Amino acid sequence: MLFAGVQSAKKHGETEERLHNAVTWRETPFFTEAERAALAPTDPAPLPAGPRPGLPPSGDRRRPYL
């Protein structure tokens, strides 16, 4: 699905530079104020600190890979 979105954006004139920098939109000069206003609500909300019900502690999930 992501690939199709990128391909569509390119067909509609979006540049590689802007596509590659979309995740760092706050730090790059490639986006207008209107685009920044539209992108702002897409930032993930911070998660609360501490354990979350139903999830093991983060160390336990990583242990098999360390």
PQR file of N, CA, C, O and H, with PARSE charges and radii, in Angstrom:
ATOM      1  N   MET A   1       0.821  -1.187   0.000 -0.4000 1.5000
ATOM      2  CA  MET A   1       0.000   0.000   0.000 -0.0000 2.0000
ATOM      3  C   MET A   1       0.871   1.258   0.000  0.5500 1.7000
ATOM      4  O   MET A   1       0.563   2.232  -0.687 -0.5500 1.4000
ATOM      5  N   LEU A   2       1.948   1.231   0.767 -0.4000 1.5000
ATOM      6  CA  LEU A   2       2.833   2.389   0.816 -0.0000 2.0000
ATOM      7  C   LEU A   2       3.447   2.659  -0.543  0.5500 1.7000
ATOM      8  O   LEU A   2       3.515   3.807  -0.982 -0.5500 1.4000
ATOM      9  H   LEU A   2       2.198   0.440   1.325  0.4000 1.0000
ATOM     10  N   PHE A   3       3.897   1.595  -1.219 -0.4000 1.5000
ATOM     11  CA  PHE A   3       4.506   1.752  -2.540 -0.0000 2.0000
ATOM     12  C   PHE A   3       3.521   2.402  -3.502  0.5500 1.7000
ATOM     13  O   PHE A   3       3.896   3.293  -4.264 -0.5500 1.4000
ATOM     14  H   PHE A   3       3.842   0.662  -0.863  0.4000 1.0000
ATOM     15  N   ALA A   4       2.275   1.969  -3.476 -0.4000 1.5000
ATOM     16  CA  ALA A   4       1.259   2.544  -4.366 -0.0000 2.0000
ATOM     17  C   ALA A   4       1.053   4.023  -4.067  0.5500 1.7000
ATOM     18  O   ALA A   4       0.855   4.818  -4.985 -0.5500 1.4000
ATOM     19  H   ALA A   4       1.970   1.244  -2.858  0.4000 1.0000
ATOM     20  N   GLY A   5       1.099   4.398  -2.792 -0.4000 1.5000
ATOM     21  CA  GLY A   5       0.946   5.807  -2.426 -0.0000 2.0000
ATOM     22  C   GLY A   5       2.097   6.651  -2.929  0.5500 1.7000
ATOM     23  O   GLY A   5       1.895   7.773  -3.392 -0.5500 1.4000
ATOM     24  H   GLY A   5       1.261   3.751  -2.047  0.4000 1.0000
ATOM     25  N   VAL A   6       3.313   6.111  -2.841 -0.4000 1.5000
ATOM     26  CA  VAL A   6       4.493   6.824  -3.328 -0.0000 2.0000
ATOM     27  C   VAL A   6       4.417   6.969  -4.843  0.5500 1.7000
ATOM     28  O   VAL A   6       4.676   8.044  -5.384 -0.5500 1.4000
ATOM     29  H   VAL A   6       3.477   5.199  -2.465  0.4000 1.0000
ATOM     30  N   GLN A   7       4.065   5.893  -5.519 -0.4000 1.5000
ATOM     31  CA  GLN A   7       3.951   5.942  -6.977 -0.0000 2.0000
ATOM     32  C   GLN A   7       2.904   6.971  -7.401  0.5500 1.7000
ATOM     33  O   GLN A   7       3.120   7.722  -8.352 -0.5500 1.4000
ATOM     34  H   GLN A   7       3.854   5.019  -5.080  0.4000 1.0000
ATOM     35  N   SER A   8       1.790   7.005  -6.710 -0.4000 1.5000
ATOM     36  CA  SER A   8       0.735   7.972  -7.023 -0.0000 2.0000
ATOM     37  C   SER A   8       1.220   9.402  -6.779  0.5500 1.7000
ATOM     38  O   SER A   8       0.953  10.298  -7.579 -0.5500 1.4000
ATOM     39  H   SER A   8       1.615   6.395  -5.938  0.4000 1.0000
ATOM     40  N   ALA A   9       1.922   9.604  -5.689 -0.4000 1.5000
ATOM     41  CA  ALA A   9       2.441  10.938  -5.380 -0.0000 2.0000
ATOM     42  C   ALA A   9       3.399  11.409  -6.473  0.5500 1.7000
ATOM     43  O   ALA A   9       3.365  12.571  -6.879 -0.5500 1.4000
ATOM     44  H   ALA A   9       2.140   8.876  -5.039  0.4000 1.0000
ATOM     45  N   LYS A  10       4.250  10.503  -6.941 -0.4000 1.5000
ATOM     46  CA  LYS A  10       5.191  10.845  -8.017 -0.0000 2.0000
ATOM     47  C   LYS A  10       4.444  11.190  -9.307  0.5500 1.7000
ATOM     48  O   LYS A  10       4.808  12.139 -10.001 -0.5500 1.4000
ATOM     49  H   LYS A  10       4.277   9.559  -6.611  0.4000 1.0000
ATOM     50  N   LYS A  11       3.409  10.425  -9.623 -0.4000 1.5000
ATOM     51  CA  LYS A  11       2.611  10.698 -10.823 -0.0000 2.0000
ATOM     52  C   LYS A  11       1.975  12.083 -10.769  0.5500 1.7000
ATOM     53  O   LYS A  11       1.773  12.730 -11.796 -0.5500 1.4000
ATOM     54  H   LYS A  11       3.114   9.654  -9.058  0.4000 1.0000
ATOM     55  N   HIS A  12       1.664  12.523  -9.557 -0.4000 1.5000
ATOM     56  CA  HIS A  12       1.023  13.828  -9.379 -0.0000 2.0000
ATOM     57  C   HIS A  12       2.026  14.947  -9.121  0.5500 1.7000
ATOM     58  O   HIS A  12       1.653  16.034  -8.680 -0.5500 1.4000
ATOM     59  H   HIS A  12       1.828  11.998  -8.722  0.4000 1.0000
ATOM     60  N   GLY A  13       3.302  14.675  -9.399 -0.4000 1.5000
ATOM     61  CA  GLY A  13       4.315  15.723  -9.363 -0.0000 2.0000
ATOM     62  C   GLY A  13       5.108  15.887  -8.079  0.5500 1.7000
ATOM     63  O   GLY A  13       5.889  16.831  -7.954 -0.5500 1.4000
ATOM     64  H   GLY A  13       3.605  13.792  -9.757  0.4000 1.0000
ATOM     65  N   GLU A  14       4.924  14.986  -7.120 -0.4000 1.5000
ATOM     66  CA  GLU A  14       5.691  15.082  -5.879 -0.0000 2.0000
ATOM     67  C   GLU A  14       7.139  14.714  -6.161  0.5500 1.7000
ATOM     68  O   GLU A  14       7.416  13.817  -6.957 -0.5500 1.4000
ATOM     69  H   GLU A  14       4.290  14.219  -7.221  0.4000 1.0000
ATOM     70  N   THR A  15       8.065  15.412  -5.502 -0.4000 1.5000
ATOM     71  CA  THR A  15       9.487  15.171  -5.745 -0.0000 2.0000
ATOM     72  C   THR A  15      10.037  14.099  -4.810  0.5500 1.7000
ATOM     73  O   THR A  15       9.515  13.875  -3.718 -0.5500 1.4000
ATOM     74  H   THR A  15       7.840  16.141  -4.855  0.4000 1.0000
ATOM     75  N   GLU A  16      11.102  13.444  -5.264 -0.4000 1.5000
ATOM     76  CA  GLU A  16      11.795  12.451  -4.436 -0.0000 2.0000
ATOM     77  C   GLU A  16      12.274  13.094  -3.136  0.5500 1.7000
ATOM     78  O   GLU A  16      12.177  12.498  -2.063 -0.5500 1.4000
ATOM     79  H   GLU A  16      11.526  13.626  -6.152  0.4000 1.0000
ATOM     80  N   GLU A  17      12.782  14.298  -3.246 -0.4000 1.5000
ATOM     81  CA  GLU A  17      13.322  15.001  -2.084 -0.0000 2.0000
ATOM     82  C   GLU A  17      12.261  15.163  -0.998  0.5500 1.7000
ATOM     83  O   GLU A  17      12.525  14.892   0.174 -0.5500 1.4000
ATOM     84  H   GLU A  17      12.861  14.782  -4.117  0.4000 1.0000
ATOM     85  N   ARG A  18      11.076  15.599  -1.378 -0.4000 1.5000
ATOM     86  CA  ARG A  18      10.009  15.789  -0.388 -0.0000 2.0000
ATOM     87  C   ARG A  18       9.511  14.453   0.149  0.5500 1.7000
ATOM     88  O   ARG A  18       9.231  14.333   1.342 -0.5500 1.4000
ATOM     89  H   ARG A  18      10.862  15.819  -2.330  0.4000 1.0000
ATOM     90  N   LEU A  19       9.399  13.451  -0.714 -0.4000 1.5000
ATOM     91  CA  LEU A  19       8.946  12.138  -0.261 -0.0000 2.0000
ATOM     92  C   LEU A  19       9.917  11.539   0.751  0.5500 1.7000
ATOM     93  O   LEU A  19       9.497  10.966   1.757 -0.5500 1.4000
ATOM     94  H   LEU A  19       9.627  13.548  -1.683  0.4000 1.0000
ATOM     95  N   HIS A  20      11.199  11.671   0.487 -0.4000 1.5000
ATOM     96  CA  HIS A  20      12.205  11.120   1.404 -0.0000 2.0000
ATOM     97  C   HIS A  20      12.286  11.902   2.714  0.5500 1.7000
ATOM     98  O   HIS A  20      12.749  11.372   3.724 -0.5500 1.4000
ATOM     99  H   HIS A  20      11.540  12.136  -0.329  0.4000 1.0000
ATOM    100  N   ASN A  21      11.846  13.140   2.703 -0.4000 1.5000
ATOM    101  CA  ASN A  21      11.937  13.969   3.905 -0.0000 2.0000
ATOM    102  C   ASN A  21      10.605  14.161   4.623  0.5500 1.7000
ATOM    103  O   ASN A  21      10.514  14.954   5.560 -0.5500 1.4000
ATOM    104  H   ASN A  21      11.470  13.571   1.882  0.4000 1.0000
ATOM    105  N   ALA A  22       9.593  13.454   4.197 -0.4000 1.5000
ATOM    106  CA  ALA A  22       8.272  13.618   4.823 -0.0000 2.0000
ATOM    107  C   ALA A  22       8.298  13.288   6.315  0.5500 1.7000
ATOM    108  O   ALA A  22       7.592  13.927   7.095 -0.5500 1.4000
ATOM    109  H   ALA A  22       9.667  12.810   3.436  0.4000 1.0000
ATOM    110  N   VAL A  23       9.097  12.307   6.722 -0.4000 1.5000
ATOM    111  CA  VAL A  23       9.137  11.946   8.139 -0.0000 2.0000
ATOM    112  C   VAL A  23       9.856  12.991   8.989  0.5500 1.7000
ATOM    113  O   VAL A  23       9.690  13.022  10.208 -0.5500 1.4000
ATOM    114  H   VAL A  23       9.671  11.789   6.088  0.4000 1.0000
ATOM    115  N   THR A  24      10.642  13.832   8.359 -0.4000 1.5000
ATOM    116  CA  THR A  24      11.347  14.889   9.095 -0.0000 2.0000
ATOM    117  C   THR A  24      10.825  16.263   8.685  0.5500 1.7000
ATOM    118  O   THR A  24      11.583  17.230   8.610 -0.5500 1.4000
ATOM    119  H   THR A  24      10.777  13.806   7.368  0.4000 1.0000
ATOM    120  N   TRP A  25       9.545  16.333   8.426 -0.4000 1.5000
ATOM    121  CA  TRP A  25       8.954  17.560   7.905 -0.0000 2.0000
ATOM    122  C   TRP A  25       9.206  18.765   8.797  0.5500 1.7000
ATOM    123  O   TRP A  25       9.290  19.884   8.289 -0.5500 1.4000
ATOM    124  H   TRP A  25       8.930  15.547   8.487  0.4000 1.0000
ATOM    125  N   ARG A  26       9.327  18.586  10.076 -0.4000 1.5000
ATOM    126  CA  ARG A  26       9.567  19.732  10.976 -0.0000 2.0000
ATOM    127  C   ARG A  26      10.951  20.340  10.772  0.5500 1.7000
ATOM    128  O   ARG A  26      11.129  21.546  10.942 -0.5500 1.4000
ATOM    129  H   ARG A  26       9.259  17.677  10.489  0.4000 1.0000
ATOM    130  N   GLU A  27      11.926  19.517  10.411 -0.4000 1.5000
ATOM    131  CA  GLU A  27      13.312  19.970  10.306 -0.0000 2.0000
ATOM    132  C   GLU A  27      13.736  20.357   8.891  0.5500 1.7000
ATOM    133  O   GLU A  27      14.853  20.839   8.702 -0.5500 1.4000
ATOM    134  H   GLU A  27      11.781  18.538  10.273  0.4000 1.0000
ATOM    135  N   THR A  28      12.884  20.161   7.906 -0.4000 1.5000
ATOM    136  CA  THR A  28      13.268  20.445   6.525 -0.0000 2.0000
ATOM    137  C   THR A  28      12.532  21.661   5.980  0.5500 1.7000
ATOM    138  O   THR A  28      11.442  21.987   6.450 -0.5500 1.4000
ATOM    139  H   THR A  28      11.977  19.769   8.060  0.4000 1.0000
ATOM    140  N   PRO A  29      13.117  22.331   4.996 -0.5600 1.5000
ATOM    141  CA  PRO A  29      12.492  23.531   4.434  0.2800 2.0000
ATOM    142  C   PRO A  29      11.557  23.238   3.254  0.5500 1.7000
ATOM    143  O   PRO A  29      11.146  24.167   2.559 -0.5500 1.4000
ATOM    144  N   PHE A  30      11.217  21.980   3.016 -0.4000 1.5000
ATOM    145  CA  PHE A  30      10.507  21.597   1.804 -0.0000 2.0000
ATOM    146  C   PHE A  30       8.990  21.713   1.877  0.5500 1.7000
ATOM    147  O   PHE A  30       8.314  21.447   0.883 -0.5500 1.4000
ATOM    148  H   PHE A  30      11.551  21.225   3.580  0.4000 1.0000
ATOM    149  N   PHE A  31       8.436  22.100   3.020 -0.4000 1.5000
ATOM    150  CA  PHE A  31       6.989  22.098   3.183 -0.0000 2.0000
ATOM    151  C   PHE A  31       6.472  23.490   3.533  0.5500 1.7000
ATOM    152  O   PHE A  31       7.086  24.217   4.313 -0.5500 1.4000
ATOM    153  H   PHE A  31       8.985  22.316   3.827  0.4000 1.0000
ATOM    154  N   THR A  32       5.333  23.848   2.942 -0.4000 1.5000
ATOM    155  CA  THR A  32       4.717  25.152   3.193 -0.0000 2.0000
ATOM    156  C   THR A  32       4.057  25.163   4.570  0.5500 1.7000
ATOM    157  O   THR A  32       3.910  24.120   5.207 -0.5500 1.4000
ATOM    158  H   THR A  32       4.834  23.257   2.308  0.4000 1.0000
ATOM    159  N   GLU A  33       3.667  26.340   5.014 -0.4000 1.5000
ATOM    160  CA  GLU A  33       2.977  26.439   6.310 -0.0000 2.0000
ATOM    161  C   GLU A  33       1.665  25.653   6.278  0.5500 1.7000
ATOM    162  O   GLU A  33       1.305  25.011   7.265 -0.5500 1.4000
ATOM    163  H   GLU A  33       3.787  27.187   4.497  0.4000 1.0000
ATOM    164  N   ALA A  34       0.955  25.701   5.163 -0.4000 1.5000
ATOM    165  CA  ALA A  34      -0.302  24.945   5.050 -0.0000 2.0000
ATOM    166  C   ALA A  34      -0.041  23.442   5.133  0.5500 1.7000
ATOM    167  O   ALA A  34      -0.793  22.717   5.784 -0.5500 1.4000
ATOM    168  H   ALA A  34       1.247  26.223   4.362  0.4000 1.0000
ATOM    169  N   GLU A  35       1.020  22.973   4.478 -0.4000 1.5000
ATOM    170  CA  GLU A  35       1.363  21.552   4.535 -0.0000 2.0000
ATOM    171  C   GLU A  35       1.796  21.155   5.943  0.5500 1.7000
ATOM    172  O   GLU A  35       1.464  20.066   6.411 -0.5500 1.4000
ATOM    173  H   GLU A  35       1.631  23.562   3.950  0.4000 1.0000
ATOM    174  N   ARG A  36       2.528  22.025   6.612 -0.4000 1.5000
ATOM    175  CA  ARG A  36       2.946  21.744   7.990 -0.0000 2.0000
ATOM    176  C   ARG A  36       1.735  21.647   8.915  0.5500 1.7000
ATOM    177  O   ARG A  36       1.698  20.805   9.812 -0.5500 1.4000
ATOM    178  H   ARG A  36       2.798  22.910   6.231  0.4000 1.0000
ATOM    179  N   ALA A  37       0.759  22.503   8.694 -0.4000 1.5000
ATOM    180  CA  ALA A  37      -0.461  22.458   9.502 -0.0000 2.0000
ATOM    181  C   ALA A  37      -1.198  21.135   9.273  0.5500 1.7000
ATOM    182  O   ALA A  37      -1.780  20.578  10.203 -0.5500 1.4000
ATOM    183  H   ALA A  37       0.790  23.187   7.965  0.4000 1.0000
ATOM    184  N   ALA A  38      -1.173  20.636   8.038 -0.4000 1.5000
ATOM    185  CA  ALA A  38      -1.829  19.368   7.733 -0.0000 2.0000
ATOM    186  C   ALA A  38      -1.046  18.179   8.294  0.5500 1.7000
ATOM    187  O   ALA A  38      -1.642  17.174   8.680 -0.5500 1.4000
ATOM    188  H   ALA A  38      -0.700  21.088   7.282  0.4000 1.0000
ATOM    189  N   LEU A  39       0.278  18.285   8.341 -0.4000 1.5000
ATOM    190  CA  LEU A  39       1.110  17.188   8.836 -0.0000 2.0000
ATOM    191  C   LEU A  39       1.143  17.102  10.361  0.5500 1.7000
ATOM    192  O   LEU A  39       1.347  16.018  10.908 -0.5500 1.4000
ATOM    193  H   LEU A  39       0.762  19.101   8.027  0.4000 1.0000
ATOM    194  N   ALA A  40       0.951  18.196  11.041 -0.4000 1.5000
ATOM    195  CA  ALA A  40       1.077  18.222  12.507 -0.0000 2.0000
ATOM    196  C   ALA A  40       0.220  17.170  13.214  0.5500 1.7000
ATOM    197  O   ALA A  40       0.725  16.512  14.123 -0.5500 1.4000
ATOM    198  H   ALA A  40       0.785  19.077  10.596  0.4000 1.0000
ATOM    199  N   PRO A  41      -1.034  16.979  12.850 -0.5600 1.5000
ATOM    200  CA  PRO A  41      -1.828  15.958  13.562  0.2800 2.0000
ATOM    201  C   PRO A  41      -1.377  14.526  13.297  0.5500 1.7000
ATOM    202  O   PRO A  41      -1.843  13.603  13.964 -0.5500 1.4000
ATOM    203  N   THR A  42      -0.480  14.325  12.337 -0.4000 1.5000
ATOM    204  CA  THR A  42      -0.017  12.965  12.049 -0.0000 2.0000
ATOM    205  C   THR A  42       1.114  12.526  12.953  0.5500 1.7000
ATOM    206  O   THR A  42       1.488  11.354  12.937 -0.5500 1.4000
ATOM    207  H   THR A  42      -0.101  15.075  11.794  0.4000 1.0000
ATOM    208  N   ASP A  43       1.673  13.432  13.743 -0.4000 1.5000
ATOM    209  CA  ASP A  43       2.724  13.056  14.684 -0.0000 2.0000
ATOM    210  C   ASP A  43       2.134  12.126  15.735  0.5500 1.7000
ATOM    211  O   ASP A  43       1.040  12.371  16.244 -0.5500 1.4000
ATOM    212  H   ASP A  43       1.369  14.384  13.757  0.4000 1.0000
ATOM    213  N   PRO A  44       2.860  11.055  16.060 -0.5600 1.5000
ATOM    214  CA  PRO A  44       2.327  10.126  17.060  0.2800 2.0000
ATOM    215  C   PRO A  44       2.245  10.778  18.441  0.5500 1.7000
ATOM    216  O   PRO A  44       3.105  11.571  18.823 -0.5500 1.4000
ATOM    217  N   ALA A  45       1.217  10.433  19.158 -0.4000 1.5000
ATOM    218  CA  ALA A  45       1.073  10.925  20.535 -0.0000 2.0000
ATOM    219  C   ALA A  45       2.076  10.179  21.409  0.5500 1.7000
ATOM    220  O   ALA A  45       2.303   8.987  21.205 -0.5500 1.4000
ATOM    221  H   ALA A  45       0.518   9.789  18.848  0.4000 1.0000
ATOM    222  N   PRO A  46       2.678  10.863  22.377 -0.5600 1.5000
ATOM    223  CA  PRO A  46       3.613  10.167  23.263  0.2800 2.0000
ATOM    224  C   PRO A  46       2.887   9.122  24.107  0.5500 1.7000
ATOM    225  O   PRO A  46       1.760   9.342  24.551 -0.5500 1.4000
ATOM    226  N   LEU A  47       3.538   8.001  24.319 -0.4000 1.5000
ATOM    227  CA  LEU A  47       2.956   6.951  25.149 -0.0000 2.0000
ATOM    228  C   LEU A  47       3.241   7.244  26.611  0.5500 1.7000
ATOM    229  O   LEU A  47       4.301   7.775  26.942 -0.5500 1.4000
ATOM    230  H   LEU A  47       4.453   7.823  23.959  0.4000 1.0000
ATOM    231  N   PRO A  48       2.319   6.908  27.479 -0.5600 1.5000
ATOM    232  CA  PRO A  48       2.573   7.123  28.907  0.2800 2.0000
ATOM    233  C   PRO A  48       3.701   6.225  29.388  0.5500 1.7000
ATOM    234  O   PRO A  48       3.891   5.117  28.886 -0.5500 1.4000
ATOM    235  N   ALA A  49       4.442   6.721  30.366 -0.4000 1.5000
ATOM    236  CA  ALA A  49       5.545   5.943  30.933 -0.0000 2.0000
ATOM    237  C   ALA A  49       4.997   4.800  31.766  0.5500 1.7000
ATOM    238  O   ALA A  49       3.865   4.845  32.248 -0.5500 1.4000
ATOM    239  H   ALA A  49       4.287   7.621  30.773  0.4000 1.0000
ATOM    240  N   GLY A  50       5.812   3.790  31.924 -0.4000 1.5000
ATOM    241  CA  GLY A  50       5.434   2.678  32.787 -0.0000 2.0000
ATOM    242  C   GLY A  50       4.850   1.510  32.015  0.5500 1.7000
ATOM    243  O   GLY A  50       4.681   1.576  30.798 -0.5500 1.4000
ATOM    244  H   GLY A  50       6.731   3.754  31.532  0.4000 1.0000
ATOM    245  N   PRO A  51       4.543   0.436  32.737 -0.5600 1.5000
ATOM    246  CA  PRO A  51       4.020  -0.768  32.088  0.2800 2.0000
ATOM    247  C   PRO A  51       2.637  -0.513  31.489  0.5500 1.7000
ATOM    248  O   PRO A  51       1.857   0.288  32.005 -0.5500 1.4000
ATOM    249  N   ARG A  52       2.354  -1.210  30.394 -0.4000 1.5000
ATOM    250  CA  ARG A  52       1.038  -1.108  29.768 -0.0000 2.0000
ATOM    251  C   ARG A  52       0.368  -2.477  29.864  0.5500 1.7000
ATOM    252  O   ARG A  52       1.001  -3.497  29.591 -0.5500 1.4000
ATOM    253  H   ARG A  52       2.988  -1.860  29.975  0.4000 1.0000
ATOM    254  N   PRO A  53      -0.888  -2.504  30.243 -0.5600 1.5000
ATOM    255  CA  PRO A  53      -1.594  -3.783  30.394  0.2800 2.0000
ATOM    256  C   PRO A  53      -1.545  -4.598  29.102  0.5500 1.7000
ATOM    257  O   PRO A  53      -1.753  -4.071  28.010 -0.5500 1.4000
ATOM    258  N   GLY A  54      -1.268  -5.884  29.250 -0.4000 1.5000
ATOM    259  CA  GLY A  54      -1.257  -6.776  28.101 -0.0000 2.0000
ATOM    260  C   GLY A  54       0.064  -6.847  27.367  0.5500 1.7000
ATOM    261  O   GLY A  54       0.213  -7.675  26.469 -0.5500 1.4000
ATOM    262  H   GLY A  54      -1.099  -6.313  30.137  0.4000 1.0000
ATOM    263  N   LEU A  55       1.032  -6.010  27.714 -0.4000 1.5000
ATOM    264  CA  LEU A  55       2.338  -6.034  27.064 -0.0000 2.0000
ATOM    265  C   LEU A  55       3.407  -6.412  28.075  0.5500 1.7000
ATOM    266  O   LEU A  55       3.411  -5.898  29.193 -0.5500 1.4000
ATOM    267  H   LEU A  55       0.911  -5.337  28.444  0.4000 1.0000
ATOM    268  N   PRO A  56       4.310  -7.301  27.695 -0.5600 1.5000
ATOM    269  CA  PRO A  56       5.398  -7.645  28.617  0.2800 2.0000
ATOM    270  C   PRO A  56       6.363  -6.465  28.734  0.5500 1.7000
ATOM    271  O   PRO A  56       6.394  -5.611  27.848 -0.5500 1.4000
ATOM    272  N   PRO A  57       7.143  -6.401  29.798 -0.5600 1.5000
ATOM    273  CA  PRO A  57       8.149  -5.340  29.897  0.2800 2.0000
ATOM    274  C   PRO A  57       9.063  -5.373  28.678  0.5500 1.7000
ATOM    275  O   PRO A  57       9.360  -6.450  28.162 -0.5500 1.4000
ATOM    276  N   SER A  58       9.509  -4.222  28.213 -0.4000 1.5000
ATOM    277  CA  SER A  58      10.278  -4.150  26.967 -0.0000 2.0000
ATOM    278  C   SER A  58      11.518  -5.034  26.987  0.5500 1.7000
ATOM    279  O   SER A  58      11.879  -5.602  25.956 -0.5500 1.4000
ATOM    280  H   SER A  58       9.268  -3.347  28.632  0.4000 1.0000
ATOM    281  N   GLY A  59      12.172  -5.164  28.128 -0.4000 1.5000
ATOM    282  CA  GLY A  59      13.346  -6.017  28.212 -0.0000 2.0000
ATOM    283  C   GLY A  59      13.023  -7.467  27.885  0.5500 1.7000
ATOM    284  O   GLY A  59      13.827  -8.156  27.257 -0.5500 1.4000
ATOM    285  H   GLY A  59      11.879  -4.703  28.965  0.4000 1.0000
ATOM    286  N   ASP A  60      11.853  -7.934  28.305 -0.4000 1.5000
ATOM    287  CA  ASP A  60      11.455  -9.312  28.041 -0.0000 2.0000
ATOM    288  C   ASP A  60      11.239  -9.566  26.549  0.5500 1.7000
ATOM    289  O   ASP A  60      11.539 -10.658  26.065 -0.5500 1.4000
ATOM    290  H   ASP A  60      11.200  -7.375  28.815  0.4000 1.0000
ATOM    291  N   ARG A  61      10.734  -8.599  25.828 -0.4000 1.5000
ATOM    292  CA  ARG A  61      10.516  -8.778  24.394 -0.0000 2.0000
ATOM    293  C   ARG A  61      11.822  -8.820  23.630  0.5500 1.7000
ATOM    294  O   ARG A  61      11.922  -9.504  22.611 -0.5500 1.4000
ATOM    295  H   ARG A  61      10.491  -7.713  26.222  0.4000 1.0000
ATOM    296  N   ARG A  62      12.831  -8.095  24.110 -0.4000 1.5000
ATOM    297  CA  ARG A  62      14.100  -8.010  23.406 -0.0000 2.0000
ATOM    298  C   ARG A  62      15.051  -9.145  23.736  0.5500 1.7000
ATOM    299  O   ARG A  62      15.935  -9.466  22.942 -0.5500 1.4000
ATOM    300  H   ARG A  62      12.750  -7.539  24.938  0.4000 1.0000
ATOM    301  N   ARG A  63      14.881  -9.748  24.888 -0.4000 1.5000
ATOM    302  CA  ARG A  63      15.847 -10.728  25.382 -0.0000 2.0000
ATOM    303  C   ARG A  63      16.202 -11.808  24.363  0.5500 1.7000
ATOM    304  O   ARG A  63      17.387 -12.108  24.219 -0.5500 1.4000
ATOM    305  H   ARG A  63      14.163  -9.486  25.533  0.4000 1.0000
ATOM    306  N   PRO A  64      15.240 -12.418  23.638 -0.5600 1.5000
ATOM    307  CA  PRO A  64      15.615 -13.474  22.685  0.2800 2.0000
ATOM    308  C   PRO A  64      16.541 -12.989  21.572  0.5500 1.7000
ATOM    309  O   PRO A  64      17.220 -13.803  20.944 -0.5500 1.4000
ATOM    310  N   TYR A  65      16.581 -11.717  21.321 -0.4000 1.5000
ATOM    311  CA  TYR A  65      17.368 -11.181  20.204 -0.0000 2.0000
ATOM    312  C   TYR A  65      18.728 -10.635  20.628  0.5500 1.7000
ATOM    313  O   TYR A  65      19.543 -10.276  19.779 -0.5500 1.4000
ATOM    314  H   TYR A  65      16.030 -11.056  21.830  0.4000 1.0000
ATOM    315  N   LEU A  66      18.975 -10.571  21.932 -0.4000 1.5000
ATOM    316  CA  LEU A  66      20.232 -10.007  22.416 -0.0000 2.0000
ATOM    317  C   LEU A  66      21.285 -11.052  22.618  0.5500 1.7000
ATOM    318  O   LEU A  66      22.402 -10.732  23.024 -0.5500 1.4000
ATOM    319  H   LEU A  66      18.312 -10.862  22.622  0.4000 1.0000
TER
END
